[in-house]
Amino acid sequence: MGLAMVVFKVFVDPENLDKVEAGLRKITEGTFRDLKREPIGFGIEVIRVGYLIPDKVDGAMTKLEDAVKKVPGINEAEVEMLTLI
């Protein structure tokens, strides 16, 4: 069984960045790998966060995506990249 790397692009209000980062690090539906803030303009930053999930387990991606979207303070989250490792 292999692994898949999933990278999410998360949109957050500037006053919630630290709280959302802490929540994203606590997600247990995947193995947390990396988190970066990236400016997109006018003082607004997005969070890019990566997790490892098993590639052959049914529903693993859906569970991870649901967990990310449930973190309080997130306006929008989308899968930016998915690749096998």
C-alpha positions, 0 to 999 in steps of 0.5 A: 500500500502506497501513500498519497500527498494531498495539498489544500489551499485554505482561505482564511480571514487575516485575524484567524490565521494563527487559530486556523493553523493550530486547527489544521495541525491537529487533524488526525485523518491524515499525517500532517506534513507541511504548512506555509502561509503565502501572500496573495495580495493586499495583505491577504494570505492563504495557507497551503497545508499538506497531508499524507493519506493511504492511497488504497483506503476507500474514503480516506480523501473524503474524510480528510477533506471534511476534517479540513473544511470543519476547522473553525475560521476557514472561509474556503478550502480546496484540494490544490494537488494530489499525487502518489508518493 
